[in-house]
Amino acid sequence: MSIALNIVESAELAARENHAHRITRIDLEIGELAGVLLDALNFSLEVATQNTLAATAQINIDQIKGSARCRNCGKTFHLTELWAVCPHCDDFQYEILAGKVLKIKTIDIE
């Protein structure tokens, strides 16, 4: 719920700074490694937007796949959780390349 409230608060602040009367759309990018349960976030956003400028906004979530590069073999692989091993060499040391993001990508206002 706190994530949803922060999203709505940030969107409303941006809308008010631009003298908007309502928010029509919010596009979010959320990585699969960000630790966010999308069903819970969607429900929380429905509640958090009530009686706000975003009450009727369409909210779209683009889930960003997790990926990492193994420090041992150098190969890139899909990462679905933070604690994993490289599927190519079974090493556990890797650099996360994508999937931890949680951000508001765009806000459409009127």
N, C-alpha and C positions, 0 to 999 in steps of 0.2 A: 504494500500500500504506500509506503514512503517513496518508493521509486515513482509510482503513478502520480502522487501528489507533487513531487518535484518536477516532473514533466509538465504537468498542467500549470504549475506556478511559473515555470520558465516560459512556457508558451503565452500565458496571459501577460506576463511582463513585456515580452516582445511585442505583443499585439497592442497593448496600451501605449507603449513608446511610439508606435506608429499610428496612433489615433484610430484604431480599428474598433468596430462594433461587435465583431464576432470572428471566431476562428472556424474556418471551414474544413481544414485538413491539417493533420500532423503526420509527418513521415518520420519513422524511427529506424535506426540501425541498431540491432542488438546481436552481439556475437553469441554463438552457442557455448562459449566458454565464460560468458559474463556472469553466470550463476543466477540467471533470471528464468523463472518458470513462466512461459508465455501465457498459459491459460490463466494463471493467477494474475499476471499483469493485465491481461485483457479485461478480466472481471474488475480489477481495481481501477482501471481507467474509466470504466462505465460509471463507477461510483464517484470517482474523483472529478469527473467533468460536469457532474450535475450542478446546476445553478452557477455555471461559469461561462465565460465567453466561448468555451469549447464544448458546450452542452450538446450541440448537434454536429460536431466535427467528425469527419471520417478519419479514423486512425489506422494507418498502415504500418506494419512491422516487416522490415526486411531483415531476415535472419542471416547473419554472416557466418559462414562455415569456419571452423577452427582449422588452422594448419600450423605445422611446425617443420623446422629443419633440424635433422639430427647432427649433432656436433661431432659424432664419431664417423659416420659414413657420408654425411653431406646431403643425403636424400631428403626430399620434402614429402610429408605425409599428412593425411587428414587426422585431426585430433578432436576427439569428442569429449574428452575430460582432461583436467589439468595433470593428472597423475597417470602416465602411460609409458610404454616403451616403444621404441622405433620398430615398426613392423618389418624392417629390412635387415637390421643387425641386432635387435634386442637390447640396444643400449638405452639408458634412461636419461641421458643428457641431451636436451634439445632446446632450441630457441623458438618461442612462439612467434609466428609471423602474422596471424590474423585470428579473430574470433573473440577477443576480449572487450570489444567496443560496446558502449551503450551511449548513444547520442541521438539528439534531435537533428534530423537531417534537413527538413524543411517545415515551415509553418505557412499555410495559406490563410490570408485574412481578408476581411471585407470592412 
